[in-house]
């Protein structure tokens, strides 16, 4: 494999993070300075003499000329969802080096280029969406296929993003290995009450007839139909589950950012118009204060109102997504995204500085041979090729970004030259986010990483290999982390909790460089570092949820407008509400339709297939604009992403067909019907995405052939502007 041919100094067992971070920053700086300049001057041909859609159609609601840096914040907040944070954490299962290479190479040559050129194309097409550009630059058939594909893909993408928040904040029940038992520490007594057992710290989980064990340094609760104690061991019956409470601290902190964003919006646009710096300082200070107040809420009786179950978190996100997408952009969307980006970029900056100062050791192996063919985090059978490239998507290249770059952002760009900073620059920052996430996850000890990312019920299948990767059994600190963060961490799959612990670990090591003697005080800061990190992650995701829902609403209204013209009017409330309800209902359903690894893989395939569609549309736009000689810029990344994503789609599709066959042999009942419906629906969605993509690619190839080979007239969207 390509990763095995790396220089020895890059694949030694343990290296420090600082040299890695410096190398990444240098690569990204060079890419922005030279490659983005080439794209702006030669490929997109930006010219500030042209009037942008924001100026031409300024209506104060959807079209609104916006300050470049405020819009940079909105755009970055909208595109930077769970992908660049969670994908690298999950892909650390394969080792840190494959993921780092894919992020850096992918973002410089593919991801940032796609975002930039899609935005440029939308600016030249009056701020039209990607689907509308497909109609204009390829044809009616491709435009229709693009509309259908984007709607399906958008719903799945939002479901995948939202599932990360659900996994991090929602309370849930976690199963145990079959025929397992709990061995209490010497002298400890546990008495069940209402079928719930309070298990003390130091308890050992035993399975495989006592041949395999795992010790819990933290206490927890177990619910079961019955408990049978024999000689100090408590047998766990089928259906026994560990009760993991919801994070009241995290939920309160994130909920508090909504009224804060509303206030910031009023402050910037009504109370003190144009006072962006003042609003930023006030909003940032209030958000940080919310993190500390969340600690008080967590320890107070009021905290029970914020300790939500998985389903309650889902409903809360659905309500938020609906409200945020129908309000005017200046009320909540822009100020929340700007406030979020202010905190996001600031936090990423602090993390980069923290890595440089603390220079932590990367404990994860550079290449993890034990799990290259699949494992507990990404999926049992999901091998490094092709699943590395769909597990890490948004940090390298993301089709979802094409919707933002052609949906909301072009409607707010004041000058064409702003598109380089906003389009290419924001995506580079997202790539840096992915690198920081990979570093944060890799600084954790191997056993800690897998303890947080492996369901308890799956521990027996992977325990021996995890211990082998850790080396001499390794050391586990999850109990210490639970004490420091005041949260339940073991078995919290999804990557969000692991990343938060990794970030807290970096902040802690950096501050200890300057205050090593204040050990007790620094230990007390752990819970604030952790919950700030959780808020940081959730802000990434929720700003994408509100922007994505709004984009879906616009796209669905465009489609419904072909049934009745009134339904396409974005300022007609009945149409806006109907389309928003349909989009929200779709992603809210898929959010909890299957286990996390399946939802994330489906999200990855959908997201990257959308990148293929976006690059195909931009390729045709370039040809129509008379710049076919630069077709290689978009075509080469498109072919690579098409190869990796279609391979993953074929693998996942075969798994869904196998699931359908298995369910058909099971006895009939509600569980079988639900599983059969979920597998069938997911299989149909994958087939629909593949079919639509194939139609668009075929139409795109035909369009390029007709213009380049047959010399048909190009469909220009503008006339050249000559500046005297």
C-alpha positions as CSV (number, residue, x, y, z in Angstrom):
1,X,0.0,0.0,0.0
2,X,1.1,3.6,-0.6
3,X,1.4,4.3,3.1
4,X,4.0,1.7,3.6
5,X,6.5,3.5,1.4
6,X,6.8,6.5,3.6
7,X,10.2,7.7,5.0
8,X,11.0,5.9,8.3
9,X,11.0,9.1,10.3
10,X,7.3,9.6,9.4
11,X,6.2,6.1,10.4
12,X,8.2,5.6,13.6
13,X,6.0,4.3,16.5
14,X,5.7,7.6,18.5
15,X,6.5,11.1,17.2
16,X,5.7,14.6,18.6
17,X,2.8,16.6,17.2
18,X,4.6,19.9,16.7
19,X,6.6,19.0,13.6
20,X,3.5,17.6,12.0
21,X,1.5,20.8,12.7
22,X,4.3,23.0,11.3
23,X,4.5,21.0,8.1
24,X,0.7,21.1,7.6
25,X,0.6,24.9,8.1
26,X,3.4,25.4,5.6
27,X,1.6,23.2,3.0
28,X,-1.7,25.1,3.4
29,X,0.0,28.6,3.3
30,X,1.7,27.7,0.0
31,X,-1.5,26.3,-1.5
32,X,-3.4,29.5,-0.6
33,X,-0.6,31.8,-1.9
34,X,-0.1,30.1,-5.2
35,X,-2.8,27.6,-6.2
36,X,-5.8,29.8,-5.1
37,X,-4.2,32.8,-7.0
38,X,-3.9,30.6,-10.1
39,X,-7.6,29.6,-9.7
40,X,-8.7,33.2,-9.2
41,X,-6.8,34.7,-12.1
42,X,-6.8,32.0,-14.8
43,X,-9.7,29.6,-14.0
44,X,-12.4,31.7,-12.4
45,X,-11.2,35.0,-13.8
46,X,-12.5,37.1,-11.0
47,X,-13.3,40.7,-11.8
48,X,-14.7,43.3,-9.3
49,X,-16.1,45.3,-12.1
50,X,-19.0,42.8,-12.4
51,X,-22.0,43.3,-10.2
52,X,-22.7,40.4,-7.8
53,X,-26.1,39.0,-7.2
54,X,-26.1,40.4,-3.6
55,X,-25.9,43.9,-5.0
56,X,-28.1,43.3,-8.0
57,X,-31.0,41.7,-6.2
58,X,-30.6,43.1,-2.7
59,X,-33.9,42.4,-0.8
60,X,-32.6,42.6,2.7
61,X,-33.6,38.9,3.4
62,X,-32.0,36.4,1.1
63,X,-29.9,38.7,-1.1
64,X,-27.9,40.9,1.2
65,X,-24.4,42.4,0.6
66,X,-22.3,41.4,3.5
67,X,-18.9,42.4,4.9
68,X,-16.2,40.0,3.7
69,X,-15.1,38.9,7.1
70,X,-18.6,38.5,8.5
71,X,-19.5,36.5,5.4
72,X,-16.3,34.5,5.8
73,X,-17.5,33.6,9.3
74,X,-21.0,32.7,8.1
75,X,-19.6,30.6,5.3
76,X,-17.0,28.8,7.5
77,X,-19.6,28.1,10.1
78,X,-22.1,26.8,7.6
79,X,-19.6,24.4,5.9
80,X,-17.7,23.2,9.0
81,X,-20.0,20.6,10.4
82,X,-19.2,17.3,12.0
83,X,-17.1,16.0,9.1
84,X,-13.8,17.7,9.8
85,X,-14.1,17.0,13.5
86,X,-15.5,13.5,13.7
87,X,-14.2,11.9,10.5
88,X,-10.5,12.1,11.5
89,X,-11.2,10.9,15.0
90,X,-13.0,7.8,13.6
91,X,-10.3,7.3,10.9
92,X,-7.6,7.2,13.6
93,X,-8.6,3.5,13.8
94,X,-6.4,3.1,10.7
95,X,-3.5,5.1,12.2
96,X,-2.9,8.8,12.0
97,X,-0.7,9.0,8.9
98,X,-3.2,7.9,6.1
99,X,-5.8,10.4,7.4
100,X,-3.3,13.2,7.6
101,X,-2.1,12.7,4.1
102,X,-5.6,12.5,2.7
103,X,-6.7,15.7,4.5
104,X,-3.7,17.8,3.5
105,X,-3.5,16.7,-0.2
106,X,-7.3,16.6,-0.6
107,X,-8.1,20.0,0.8
108,X,-5.3,21.8,-1.1
109,X,-6.0,20.3,-4.5
110,X,-9.7,19.3,-4.4
111,X,-11.8,20.5,-1.5
112,X,-10.9,24.2,-1.5
113,X,-10.8,24.3,-5.3
114,X,-14.3,22.9,-5.4
115,X,-15.8,25.3,-2.9
116,X,-14.1,28.3,-4.7
117,X,-15.1,27.4,-8.2
118,X,-18.7,26.4,-7.3
119,X,-19.0,29.9,-5.7
120,X,-17.6,31.6,-8.7
121,X,-20.0,29.7,-11.0
122,X,-23.0,30.7,-8.8
123,X,-21.9,34.3,-8.8
124,X,-21.9,34.3,-12.6
125,X,-25.3,32.6,-12.6
126,X,-27.1,35.2,-10.5
127,X,-26.6,33.2,-7.2
128,X,-28.3,30.1,-8.5
129,X,-28.1,26.8,-6.7
130,X,-26.0,23.9,-7.9
131,X,-29.1,22.2,-9.4
132,X,-30.1,25.3,-11.3
133,X,-26.5,25.6,-12.7
134,X,-26.8,22.0,-13.9
135,X,-30.0,23.0,-15.7
136,X,-28.2,26.0,-17.3
137,X,-24.8,24.5,-18.1
138,X,-25.6,20.8,-18.8
139,X,-29.3,20.4,-19.7
140,X,-32.8,19.6,-18.4
141,X,-32.1,15.9,-17.8
142,X,-29.0,16.6,-15.7
143,X,-30.7,19.4,-13.9
144,X,-33.6,17.2,-12.9
145,X,-31.3,14.4,-11.8
146,X,-29.2,16.9,-9.8
147,X,-32.3,18.2,-8.0
148,X,-33.4,14.7,-7.0
149,X,-29.9,13.7,-6.0
150,X,-29.2,16.8,-4.0
151,X,-32.4,16.5,-2.0
152,X,-31.7,12.9,-1.1
153,X,-28.1,13.6,-0.3
154,X,-28.8,16.7,1.7
155,X,-31.3,14.9,4.0
156,X,-28.8,12.1,4.6
157,X,-26.0,14.5,5.2
158,X,-27.9,16.4,7.8
159,X,-29.0,13.2,9.5
160,X,-25.3,12.1,9.7
161,X,-24.3,15.4,11.2
162,X,-27.1,15.5,13.7
163,X,-26.4,12.0,14.8
164,X,-23.1,13.1,16.2
165,X,-24.8,15.6,18.5
166,X,-27.3,12.9,19.6
167,X,-24.4,10.5,20.5
168,X,-22.6,13.2,22.5
169,X,-25.5,14.7,24.4
170,X,-28.3,12.2,24.6
171,X,-28.7,9.7,27.3
172,X,-28.9,6.1,26.1
173,X,-28.7,2.4,27.2
174,X,-25.5,0.5,26.3
175,X,-25.7,-3.3,26.1
176,X,-23.2,-5.8,27.6
177,X,-21.4,-8.8,26.0
178,X,-23.5,-12.0,25.9
179,X,-23.3,-14.2,29.0
180,X,-21.2,-11.6,31.0
181,X,-21.1,-10.9,34.7
182,X,-20.0,-8.1,37.0
183,X,-17.4,-8.9,39.8
184,X,-17.6,-6.3,42.6
185,X,-14.4,-5.2,44.3
186,X,-13.7,-6.8,47.7
187,X,-16.0,-5.7,50.4
188,X,-18.4,-3.8,48.1
189,X,-22.1,-4.4,48.1
190,X,-24.6,-3.5,45.4
191,X,-28.4,-3.8,46.0
192,X,-30.8,-3.3,43.0
193,X,-33.7,-0.9,43.3
194,X,-36.5,-0.9,40.8
195,X,-34.4,-3.2,38.5
196,X,-31.5,-0.7,38.6
197,X,-28.2,-1.5,40.2
198,X,-25.6,1.1,41.3
199,X,-22.3,-0.5,40.4
200,X,-19.3,0.8,42.4
201,X,-15.9,1.9,40.9
202,X,-13.4,-0.9,40.6
203,X,-15.9,-3.5,39.3
204,X,-14.7,-6.0,36.7
205,X,-16.7,-7.1,33.7
206,X,-16.1,-10.7,32.9
207,X,-17.2,-12.7,29.8
208,X,-16.1,-15.7,27.7
209,X,-16.5,-17.9,30.8
210,X,-14.1,-15.7,32.8
211,X,-11.3,-15.9,30.3
212,X,-11.7,-12.2,29.3
213,X,-12.1,-9.3,31.7
214,X,-12.2,-5.5,31.7
215,X,-12.1,-3.3,34.8
216,X,-14.2,-0.1,35.3
217,X,-12.4,2.6,37.3
218,X,-15.7,4.5,37.4
219,X,-19.0,3.7,38.9
220,X,-22.2,3.4,36.8
221,X,-25.8,2.1,36.8
222,X,-27.2,-1.0,35.2
223,X,-30.8,-1.9,34.4
224,X,-31.9,-5.5,33.9
225,X,-35.0,-7.7,34.4
226,X,-33.2,-9.5,37.3
227,X,-29.9,-9.8,39.0
228,X,-28.5,-13.1,40.3
229,X,-25.5,-12.9,42.6
230,X,-23.2,-16.0,43.0
231,X,-20.0,-15.8,45.0
232,X,-19.5,-12.0,44.5
233,X,-20.3,-12.2,40.7
234,X,-23.5,-10.7,39.4
235,X,-24.8,-12.4,36.3
236,X,-26.2,-10.1,33.6
237,X,-29.3,-11.5,31.8
238,X,-30.0,-10.8,28.1
239,X,-31.1,-7.2,27.6
240,X,-29.1,-5.8,30.6
241,X,-27.8,-2.3,29.8
242,X,-25.6,0.3,31.2
243,X,-27.6,3.6,31.7
244,X,-25.6,6.5,30.3
245,X,-27.2,9.8,31.4
246,X,-27.6,12.8,29.0
247,X,-25.2,15.7,29.4
248,X,-27.2,18.5,31.1
249,X,-24.1,20.7,31.1
250,X,-23.6,20.3,27.4
251,X,-27.3,20.8,26.5
252,X,-27.6,23.9,28.6
253,X,-24.4,25.5,27.2
254,X,-25.5,24.8,23.6
255,X,-29.1,26.0,24.2
256,X,-27.8,29.2,25.7
257,X,-26.0,30.1,22.4
258,X,-29.3,30.6,20.7
259,X,-30.6,33.6,22.7
260,X,-27.0,34.9,22.7
261,X,-27.0,34.8,18.9
262,X,-30.4,36.5,18.7
263,X,-29.0,39.3,20.8
264,X,-25.9,39.6,18.7
265,X,-28.0,39.9,15.6
266,X,-30.1,42.7,17.1
267,X,-27.0,44.4,18.3
268,X,-25.2,44.3,14.9
269,X,-28.2,45.2,12.7
270,X,-30.6,47.3,14.9
271,X,-29.1,48.5,18.2
272,X,-25.6,49.4,17.0
273,X,-25.5,48.8,13.2
274,X,-22.1,48.0,11.9
275,X,-20.4,47.6,15.3
276,X,-19.2,44.1,14.4
277,X,-16.2,44.1,16.8
278,X,-18.4,45.1,19.8
279,X,-20.9,42.5,19.0
280,X,-18.2,39.8,18.6
281,X,-16.7,40.6,22.0
282,X,-20.1,40.6,23.8
283,X,-21.2,37.4,22.1
284,X,-17.9,35.6,22.8
285,X,-17.9,36.7,26.4
286,X,-21.5,35.6,26.9
287,X,-20.8,32.2,25.3
288,X,-17.8,31.6,27.5
289,X,-19.9,32.6,30.5
290,X,-22.6,30.0,29.5
291,X,-19.9,27.3,29.7
292,X,-19.2,28.1,33.3
293,X,-22.9,28.5,34.2
294,X,-23.5,25.1,32.7
295,X,-21.4,23.6,35.5
296,X,-23.8,25.1,38.1
297,X,-26.8,23.8,36.1
298,X,-25.2,20.3,36.0
299,X,-25.0,20.2,39.8
300,X,-28.3,21.8,40.5
301,X,-31.8,20.3,40.5
302,X,-32.6,22.3,37.4
303,X,-30.2,20.2,35.6
304,X,-32.7,17.4,35.2
305,X,-34.6,19.5,32.7
306,X,-31.5,19.6,30.4
307,X,-30.6,15.9,30.8
308,X,-32.2,14.7,27.6
309,X,-32.6,11.3,26.1
310,X,-31.6,10.5,22.5
311,X,-35.1,11.1,21.2
312,X,-35.5,14.3,23.1
313,X,-32.3,15.7,21.6
314,X,-33.6,14.7,18.2
315,X,-36.8,16.6,18.7
316,X,-34.9,19.6,20.1
317,X,-32.7,19.7,17.0
318,X,-35.7,19.3,14.7
319,X,-37.4,22.3,16.3
320,X,-34.3,24.4,16.2
321,X,-33.6,23.5,12.5
322,X,-37.2,24.5,11.5
323,X,-37.2,27.8,13.3
324,X,-33.7,28.9,12.2
325,X,-34.4,28.1,8.5
326,X,-37.6,30.2,8.2
327,X,-36.4,33.3,10.0
328,X,-34.7,36.1,8.0
329,X,-31.0,35.4,7.7
330,X,-30.0,38.5,9.7
331,X,-32.1,37.5,12.7
332,X,-30.4,34.2,13.7
333,X,-28.5,32.5,10.8
334,X,-25.8,35.2,10.1
335,X,-25.2,36.3,13.7
336,X,-25.1,32.7,15.0
337,X,-22.8,31.6,12.3
338,X,-20.6,34.6,12.8
339,X,-20.5,34.1,16.5
340,X,-19.9,30.4,16.0
341,X,-17.0,31.0,13.5
342,X,-15.5,33.6,15.9
343,X,-15.4,30.8,18.6
344,X,-14.4,28.1,16.1
345,X,-11.5,29.9,14.5
346,X,-10.4,31.2,17.9
347,X,-10.5,27.7,19.4
348,X,-8.7,26.1,16.4
349,X,-6.1,28.8,16.8
350,X,-5.7,28.0,20.5
351,X,-5.5,24.3,19.7
352,X,-2.8,24.9,17.1
353,X,-0.9,27.0,19.6
354,X,-1.5,24.4,22.3
355,X,0.0,21.7,20.1
356,X,3.0,23.8,19.4
357,X,3.5,24.6,23.0
358,X,2.7,21.3,24.6
359,X,4.2,19.3,21.7
360,X,2.3,16.1,22.8
361,X,3.3,12.6,21.7
362,X,1.1,10.9,19.2
363,X,0.3,7.6,20.9
364,X,-1.7,6.2,18.1
365,X,0.3,4.1,15.6
366,X,1.1,5.8,12.3
367,X,-0.4,2.8,10.5
368,X,-2.6,0.4,12.5
369,X,-2.2,-2.9,10.8
370,X,-4.5,-4.6,13.3
371,X,-7.5,-2.7,12.0
372,X,-6.7,-1.9,8.4
373,X,-9.4,-4.4,7.3
374,X,-12.1,-3.0,9.7
375,X,-12.6,-2.5,13.4
376,X,-14.8,-1.4,16.2
377,X,-14.9,2.3,15.3
378,X,-15.4,2.6,11.5
379,X,-17.1,-0.8,11.0
380,X,-16.1,-4.5,11.3
381,X,-15.7,-5.0,7.5
382,X,-14.9,-1.5,6.4
383,X,-11.3,-1.6,5.2
384,X,-9.0,1.4,4.8
385,X,-9.7,1.4,1.1
386,X,-12.2,2.9,0.3
387,X,-13.6,3.7,3.7
388,X,-10.8,6.1,4.7
389,X,-12.0,8.5,2.0
390,X,-15.6,8.5,3.0
391,X,-14.9,8.5,6.8
392,X,-12.8,11.6,6.3
393,X,-14.7,13.7,3.8
394,X,-15.4,17.3,4.9
395,X,-11.8,17.9,6.0
396,X,-10.6,17.0,2.5
397,X,-13.5,17.5,0.1
398,X,-17.2,17.8,0.8
399,X,-20.1,17.9,-1.6
400,X,-22.2,19.5,1.0
401,X,-20.0,22.6,0.7
402,X,-21.1,23.0,-2.9
403,X,-24.7,23.6,-1.6
404,X,-23.5,26.4,0.7
405,X,-21.2,27.8,-2.0
406,X,-24.1,27.9,-4.4
407,X,-27.0,28.3,-2.0
408,X,-26.7,31.1,0.6
409,X,-23.1,32.5,0.4
410,X,-23.2,33.8,-3.2
411,X,-26.3,35.8,-2.4
412,X,-24.3,37.8,0.1
413,X,-20.9,38.3,-1.7
414,X,-20.3,42.1,-2.2
415,X,-17.3,41.7,-4.7
416,X,-16.1,38.9,-6.8
417,X,-12.6,39.0,-5.3
418,X,-14.1,38.2,-1.9
419,X,-14.8,34.7,-3.3
420,X,-11.1,33.6,-3.1
421,X,-10.8,34.3,0.6
422,X,-14.3,33.0,1.4
423,X,-14.3,30.0,-0.8
424,X,-10.8,28.7,-0.9
425,X,-9.6,30.2,2.4
426,X,-12.5,28.9,4.6
427,X,-12.1,25.4,3.2
428,X,-8.4,25.5,4.1
429,X,-9.3,26.4,7.7
430,X,-11.7,23.4,7.7
431,X,-8.8,21.2,6.6
432,X,-6.8,22.5,9.5
433,X,-9.7,21.6,11.8
434,X,-9.5,18.1,10.5
435,X,-5.7,17.9,11.2
436,X,-6.2,19.2,14.7
437,X,-9.0,16.6,15.3
438,X,-6.7,13.8,14.1
439,X,-3.8,15.1,16.4
440,X,-6.2,15.4,19.4
441,X,-7.4,11.8,19.0
442,X,-3.9,10.5,18.4
443,X,-2.5,12.0,21.6
444,X,-4.8,9.8,23.7
445,X,-3.5,6.4,24.8
446,X,-4.7,3.6,22.6
447,X,-6.8,1.9,25.3
448,X,-8.5,5.2,26.1
449,X,-9.3,5.8,22.5
450,X,-11.0,2.3,22.0
451,X,-12.7,2.4,25.5
452,X,-14.6,5.5,24.5
453,X,-15.3,4.4,20.9
454,X,-16.3,0.7,21.4
455,X,-19.7,-0.4,22.4
456,X,-19.5,-2.6,25.5
457,X,-21.3,-5.4,23.7
458,X,-18.6,-5.4,21.0
459,X,-15.6,-5.5,23.4
460,X,-15.1,-9.3,23.3
461,X,-14.6,-9.3,19.5
462,X,-11.8,-6.7,19.6
463,X,-10.3,-6.8,23.1
464,X,-7.2,-8.9,22.3
465,X,-6.3,-6.8,19.2
466,X,-6.8,-3.6,21.1
467,X,-4.4,-4.8,23.8
468,X,-1.9,-5.9,21.2
469,X,-2.0,-2.4,19.5
470,X,-1.6,-0.7,22.9
471,X,1.6,-2.7,23.5
472,X,2.0,-4.8,26.7
473,X,-1.6,-4.2,27.6
474,X,-1.3,-0.4,27.6
475,X,-2.7,1.9,30.3
476,X,-6.3,3.0,30.6
477,X,-7.3,6.4,32.1
478,X,-11.0,6.5,31.3
479,X,-11.9,6.4,35.0
480,X,-9.7,9.4,35.6
481,X,-11.2,11.3,32.7
482,X,-14.7,10.6,34.0
483,X,-13.8,11.9,37.4
484,X,-12.2,15.0,35.9
485,X,-14.9,15.8,33.4
486,X,-17.9,14.7,35.6
487,X,-19.4,12.8,32.6
488,X,-19.8,9.2,31.6
489,X,-17.3,8.5,28.8
490,X,-17.0,4.7,28.3
491,X,-18.8,3.4,25.3
492,X,-19.8,6.9,24.0
493,X,-19.4,6.0,20.4
494,X,-19.5,8.6,17.6
495,X,-16.2,10.3,18.1
496,X,-17.5,13.5,19.7
497,X,-16.6,12.5,23.2
498,X,-13.2,11.2,22.2
499,X,-12.4,14.5,20.5
500,X,-13.5,16.5,23.5
501,X,-11.3,14.5,25.8
502,X,-8.4,14.9,23.3
503,X,-8.9,18.6,23.1
504,X,-9.0,18.9,26.9
505,X,-5.9,16.8,27.1
506,X,-4.0,19.3,24.8
507,X,-5.3,22.3,26.7
508,X,-4.2,20.7,30.0
509,X,-0.7,19.8,28.8
510,X,-0.2,23.3,27.3
511,X,-1.2,25.1,30.5
512,X,0.9,22.8,32.6
513,X,3.9,24.1,30.7
514,X,3.4,27.4,32.5
515,X,1.7,26.3,35.8
516,X,3.0,22.8,36.7
517,X,2.8,23.6,40.4
518,X,-0.9,24.4,40.3
519,X,-1.8,20.8,39.7
520,X,-5.0,20.8,41.7
521,X,-6.3,23.9,40.1
522,X,-5.5,22.6,36.6
523,X,-7.3,19.4,37.4
524,X,-10.4,21.4,38.3
525,X,-10.2,23.1,34.8
526,X,-10.6,19.7,33.1
527,X,-14.4,19.8,33.3
528,X,-14.5,23.2,31.7
529,X,-12.1,22.3,29.0
530,X,-14.2,19.2,28.2
531,X,-17.5,21.0,28.1
532,X,-16.2,23.9,26.2
533,X,-14.9,21.3,23.6
534,X,-18.4,19.7,23.5
535,X,-20.0,23.1,22.9
536,X,-17.3,23.8,20.2
537,X,-18.2,20.6,18.4
538,X,-22.0,21.1,18.7
539,X,-21.7,24.7,17.3
540,X,-19.9,23.3,14.3
541,X,-22.8,20.9,13.7
542,X,-25.8,23.0,14.5
543,X,-24.7,25.9,12.3
544,X,-24.5,23.4,9.5
545,X,-27.9,22.0,10.4
546,X,-29.6,25.4,10.2
547,X,-27.8,26.4,7.0
548,X,-28.4,23.0,5.4
549,X,-32.1,23.0,6.3
550,X,-32.4,26.4,4.7
551,X,-30.6,25.3,1.6
552,X,-32.9,22.3,1.4
553,X,-35.9,24.5,1.8
554,X,-34.8,26.7,-1.2
555,X,-34.1,23.6,-3.3
556,X,-37.4,21.9,-2.5
557,X,-39.2,25.2,-3.2
558,X,-37.5,25.4,-6.6
559,X,-38.8,21.8,-7.4
560,X,-42.3,22.5,-6.0
561,X,-42.5,25.7,-8.1
562,X,-42.8,23.5,-11.2
563,X,-46.1,22.2,-9.7
564,X,-47.3,25.7,-8.8
565,X,-45.3,29.0,-9.3
566,X,-46.4,30.3,-5.9
567,X,-44.6,27.4,-4.1
568,X,-41.3,28.7,-5.4
569,X,-41.6,32.1,-3.7
570,X,-39.2,32.0,-0.8
571,X,-41.0,35.0,0.9
572,X,-44.4,33.2,0.9
573,X,-44.7,31.8,4.4
574,X,-47.0,28.8,3.6
575,X,-44.5,27.5,1.0
576,X,-41.5,28.2,3.3
577,X,-43.1,26.3,6.2
578,X,-44.2,23.3,4.1
579,X,-40.8,22.8,2.5
580,X,-39.0,23.3,5.8
581,X,-41.2,20.7,7.6
582,X,-40.6,18.1,4.8
583,X,-36.8,18.6,5.0
584,X,-36.6,18.5,8.8
585,X,-38.9,15.4,9.0
586,X,-36.6,13.6,6.5
587,X,-33.3,14.2,8.3
588,X,-34.8,13.7,11.8
589,X,-36.1,10.3,10.7
590,X,-32.8,9.1,9.3
591,X,-30.9,10.4,12.3
592,X,-31.9,7.4,14.4
593,X,-32.8,4.9,11.7
594,X,-29.6,2.7,12.2
595,X,-26.4,2.3,14.2
596,X,-23.9,5.1,14.1
597,X,-21.3,3.4,11.9
598,X,-24.0,2.7,9.2
599,X,-25.4,6.2,9.3
600,X,-21.9,7.7,9.1
601,X,-20.9,5.5,6.1
602,X,-24.2,6.4,4.3
603,X,-23.5,10.1,5.1
604,X,-20.0,9.8,3.7
605,X,-21.1,8.1,0.5
606,X,-23.9,10.7,0.0
607,X,-21.5,13.6,0.7
608,X,-18.8,12.5,-1.6
609,X,-21.2,11.5,-4.4
610,X,-22.4,15.1,-4.2
611,X,-18.8,16.3,-4.6
612,X,-18.6,14.3,-7.8
613,X,-21.8,16.0,-9.0
614,X,-20.5,19.4,-8.1
615,X,-17.2,18.9,-9.9
616,X,-19.0,17.6,-13.0
617,X,-21.3,20.7,-13.0
618,X,-18.3,23.0,-12.6
619,X,-16.4,21.2,-15.3
620,X,-19.3,21.9,-17.7
621,X,-19.4,25.5,-16.6
622,X,-15.7,26.0,-17.4
623,X,-16.2,24.5,-20.8
624,X,-19.3,26.8,-21.4
625,X,-17.2,29.8,-20.3
626,X,-14.6,29.0,-22.9
627,X,-11.9,27.7,-20.5
628,X,-11.8,24.0,-21.4
629,X,-8.0,24.1,-21.2
630,X,-8.3,24.1,-17.4
631,X,-10.7,21.1,-17.3
632,X,-8.0,19.0,-15.6
633,X,-8.3,21.2,-12.5
634,X,-11.8,19.7,-11.8
635,X,-11.7,16.4,-13.7
636,X,-8.8,14.7,-12.0
637,X,-10.2,15.2,-8.4
638,X,-13.6,14.2,-9.7
639,X,-12.3,10.9,-11.1
640,X,-10.5,10.1,-7.8
641,X,-13.5,10.8,-5.6
642,X,-15.8,8.9,-8.0
643,X,-13.5,5.8,-7.8
644,X,-13.4,5.8,-4.0
645,X,-17.0,6.6,-3.4
646,X,-18.5,4.2,-5.9
647,X,-16.4,1.4,-4.4
648,X,-17.7,2.2,-0.9
649,X,-21.3,2.5,-2.2
650,X,-21.1,-0.9,-3.9
651,X,-19.7,-2.5,-0.6
652,X,-22.4,-0.8,1.5
653,X,-25.1,-1.7,-1.0
654,X,-24.1,-5.4,-0.9
655,X,-24.4,-5.2,2.9
656,X,-27.9,-3.8,2.7
657,X,-29.0,-6.6,0.3
658,X,-27.5,-9.2,2.7
659,X,-29.5,-7.5,5.6
660,X,-32.7,-7.7,3.6
661,X,-32.1,-11.4,2.8
662,X,-31.4,-12.1,6.5
663,X,-34.6,-10.3,7.7
664,X,-36.7,-12.2,5.2
665,X,-35.7,-15.5,6.9
666,X,-36.5,-14.2,10.4
667,X,-39.9,-14.6,12.1
668,X,-42.3,-11.9,11.3
669,X,-42.9,-9.2,13.8
670,X,-42.5,-5.4,14.5
671,X,-38.7,-5.6,14.8
672,X,-38.3,-7.5,11.6
673,X,-40.6,-5.1,9.7
674,X,-38.7,-2.0,11.0
675,X,-35.3,-3.5,10.1
676,X,-36.5,-4.6,6.7
677,X,-37.9,-1.2,6.0
678,X,-34.7,0.6,7.1
679,X,-32.4,-1.7,5.0
680,X,-34.7,-1.5,1.9
681,X,-34.9,2.3,2.2
682,X,-31.2,2.7,2.6
683,X,-30.6,0.4,-0.4
684,X,-33.0,2.4,-2.5
685,X,-31.3,5.7,-1.6
686,X,-27.9,4.4,-2.5
687,X,-29.2,3.1,-5.9
688,X,-31.0,6.5,-6.5
689,X,-27.7,8.4,-5.7
690,X,-25.7,6.2,-8.0
691,X,-28.3,6.4,-10.8
692,X,-28.6,10.2,-10.6
693,X,-24.8,10.6,-10.5
694,X,-24.4,8.4,-13.6
695,X,-27.0,10.5,-15.5
696,X,-25.3,13.7,-14.6
697,X,-21.9,12.4,-15.6
698,X,-23.2,11.1,-18.9
699,X,-24.9,14.3,-19.7
700,X,-21.8,16.3,-18.6
701,X,-19.5,14.2,-20.8
702,X,-21.8,14.7,-23.8
703,X,-21.9,18.5,-23.2
704,X,-18.0,18.7,-23.0
705,X,-17.7,16.6,-26.1
706,X,-20.1,18.8,-28.1
707,X,-18.4,22.0,-27.1
708,X,-14.8,20.8,-27.3
709,X,-14.9,18.3,-30.1
710,X,-17.9,19.3,-32.2
711,X,-17.3,23.0,-31.6
712,X,-20.9,23.8,-30.6
713,X,-21.4,27.3,-29.2
714,X,-20.6,27.7,-25.5
715,X,-23.3,28.8,-23.1
716,X,-21.8,31.9,-21.7
717,X,-23.4,33.4,-18.6
718,X,-21.8,36.8,-19.0
719,X,-19.9,39.0,-21.4
720,X,-16.3,39.9,-20.7
721,X,-15.9,43.2,-18.8
722,X,-13.2,45.5,-20.1
723,X,-11.9,47.9,-17.5
724,X,-10.5,51.1,-19.0
